[in-house]
Each structure stands twice: as structure tokens, then as C-alpha cells.
Amino acid sequence: MTNKLTDKILNPLMRDGFKAWTKHLVLPFFLIALMLCSCHGNAPKSEITADMAYEGINNYCHSEFDWTPAEEDSIPMYVEMGEETDSAYQVIFRSYTGALTYFYVNKESGATRMVESVPGMDIEEDAGTINLFDYLKKE
């Protein structure tokens, strides 16, 4: 049995030299790697829902802002859903000072851009970014 294996597989490889070894060993590894890489592109993308956007921003606002004035003095502070586009949800936070922070949550990635605005004073500025997933409850 060893002779048959040697005659059919090893002898042609030995006869043809290094080139044959390379062809027989590298090609299968290359094809497997190609298949694995092409399957990755078909992986489902995580989609952020409106409920997830609201929950994450609400959690962020309750962890980052002082809600004492709203609790003690009944000054309006709230988080509410704004407009929705094809690529993002808008979530709005109203501070006890009346300032608004607009959160634009990317529906695919959860990357969230913040813009602070002071109504009546025409002041609007970028306030940074957060990752929504950092503020969603882990289950």
C-alpha cells in the first residue's frame, strides 16, 4: 500500500520538484482563504431600531446630565424622538436651561453625533460623538 501511495502521489511531486509542491500545497490554502473572506461579506449587519436609539440616548442623558432641577423644581427636562431619515434617527434632549442637544444616531453603526443648540440665540455647535452601544443595557 505504501508503494501505491508513493507511486501515485509522492513520486510525481518529487520528480517535478519544488514547483509541484508549491502548486499542490499553496493553491488549496489560497482557495480556502478566498472562500472564508467572501462569506464574511454576506454577514448580516446590525440594525439600530428607534427604540434602541431612544433607550441608549436616554441612558446617556441620565448618566451625563444633572436631573436634580427637574426632580426637585419640576423644571422640564426630557428626551424625545425627533425626525428619522434613511440613515439616522434624531433624538432630542432638553436641558433644564432650555438648551437642546440633538443626537443623530447612525442606523447601521450606532455612531452618534451630538449638536448642542440654544433656541432664541441662534447658537449651534458640534458637541462630539458617542457610540450608542456603550449606553444600551447588556442582556
C-alpha positions as CSV (number, residue, x, y, z in Angstrom):
1,M,0.0,0.0,0.0
2,T,2.9,2.3,0.7
3,N,4.2,1.7,-2.8
4,K,0.9,2.7,-4.4
5,L,0.8,5.9,-2.4
6,T,4.4,6.7,-3.2
7,D,3.9,5.9,-6.9
8,K,0.8,8.0,-7.3
9,I,1.4,11.0,-5.1
10,L,4.9,11.4,-3.8
11,N,6.9,10.3,-6.9
12,P,5.4,12.9,-9.3
13,L,5.9,15.6,-6.6
14,M,9.5,14.6,-6.1
15,R,10.1,14.3,-9.8
16,D,8.6,17.7,-10.6
17,G,10.5,19.3,-7.7
18,F,9.6,22.4,-5.7
19,K,7.2,23.8,-8.2
20,A,4.9,20.9,-7.9
21,W,4.9,21.0,-4.1
22,T,4.1,24.7,-4.2
23,K,1.2,24.1,-6.6
24,H,-0.3,21.3,-4.6
25,L,0.1,22.9,-1.2
26,V,-0.5,26.7,-1.8
27,L,-3.4,26.5,-4.1
28,P,-5.8,24.7,-1.6
29,F,-4.9,27.2,1.2
30,F,-5.5,30.1,-1.2
31,L,-8.9,28.8,-2.3
32,I,-10.0,28.2,1.3
33,A,-8.9,31.7,2.4
34,L,-10.8,33.2,-0.6
35,M,-13.9,31.3,0.4
36,L,-13.7,32.4,4.0
37,C,-13.2,36.0,3.0
38,S,-16.1,36.1,0.6
39,C,-18.5,34.6,3.1
40,H,-17.7,37.5,5.5
41,G,-19.3,40.0,3.2
42,N,-22.7,38.2,3.5
43,A,-22.8,38.6,7.3
44,P,-26.0,40.4,8.5
45,K,-25.5,44.0,9.5
46,S,-26.6,45.1,12.9
47,E,-29.6,47.5,12.5
48,I,-30.4,50.0,15.2
49,T,-34.1,50.4,15.9
50,A,-35.8,53.6,17.0
51,D,-36.4,52.0,20.4
52,M,-32.7,51.2,20.7
53,A,-31.8,54.8,19.7
54,Y,-34.1,56.3,22.3
55,E,-33.0,53.9,25.1
56,G,-29.3,54.5,24.5
57,I,-29.7,58.3,24.4
58,N,-32.0,58.3,27.4
59,N,-29.4,56.3,29.3
60,Y,-26.6,58.6,28.2
61,C,-28.5,61.7,29.3
62,H,-29.4,60.3,32.7
63,S,-25.7,59.3,33.3
64,E,-24.1,62.6,32.0
65,F,-26.5,65.4,33.0
66,D,-27.8,66.5,36.3
67,W,-31.5,65.8,36.6
68,T,-31.9,67.3,40.1
69,P,-33.6,70.6,38.9
70,A,-36.2,68.6,37.0
71,E,-36.8,66.3,40.0
72,E,-36.9,69.0,42.7
73,D,-38.3,72.0,41.0
74,S,-40.4,70.4,38.2
75,I,-38.4,72.2,35.6
76,P,-39.0,70.4,32.2
77,M,-36.1,68.1,31.2
78,Y,-36.8,65.3,28.7
79,V,-35.6,63.1,26.0
80,E,-37.8,62.6,22.9
81,M,-37.6,61.2,19.4
82,G,-37.1,63.7,16.6
83,E,-37.1,63.1,12.8
84,E,-36.0,60.0,11.1
85,T,-34.0,59.8,7.8
86,D,-32.9,56.8,5.8
87,S,-29.6,56.7,7.6
88,A,-30.2,58.1,11.1
89,Y,-32.6,58.7,14.0
90,Q,-32.7,62.1,15.7
91,V,-33.2,62.0,19.4
92,I,-33.6,65.3,21.3
93,F,-32.6,66.1,24.9
94,R,-34.0,69.3,26.5
95,S,-31.9,70.6,29.5
96,Y,-33.4,72.4,32.5
97,T,-31.8,75.6,31.0
98,G,-33.8,75.2,27.8
99,A,-30.8,74.2,25.7
100,L,-31.3,71.4,23.3
101,T,-28.9,68.6,22.3
102,Y,-29.6,66.8,19.1
103,F,-28.3,63.3,18.8
104,Y,-28.0,61.8,15.3
105,V,-27.8,58.0,15.6
106,N,-26.5,56.1,12.6
107,K,-28.9,53.2,11.9
108,E,-26.2,50.8,10.9
109,S,-23.2,51.5,13.2
110,G,-24.6,53.2,16.3
111,A,-22.2,56.0,15.9
112,T,-23.9,59.1,17.3
113,R,-23.1,62.7,16.5
114,M,-24.2,65.4,19.0
115,V,-25.1,69.0,18.3
116,E,-25.9,71.5,21.0
117,S,-28.3,74.3,20.3
118,V,-29.6,77.3,22.3
119,P,-33.0,78.4,21.0
120,G,-33.6,82.1,20.6
121,M,-29.8,82.8,20.5
122,D,-29.0,81.1,17.2
123,I,-26.1,79.2,18.8
124,E,-25.4,75.8,17.5
125,E,-22.2,73.8,17.8
126,D,-20.9,70.3,17.5
127,A,-20.6,68.6,20.8
128,G,-18.7,65.4,19.9
129,T,-19.7,61.8,19.3
130,I,-20.6,58.7,21.3
131,N,-21.2,55.1,20.5
132,L,-24.8,54.2,21.2
133,F,-23.8,50.6,22.1
134,D,-21.9,51.9,25.1
135,Y,-25.2,53.1,26.6
136,L,-27.5,50.2,25.8
137,K,-28.2,47.7,28.6
138,K,-26.4,44.5,28.2
139,E,-28.6,41.5,28.3
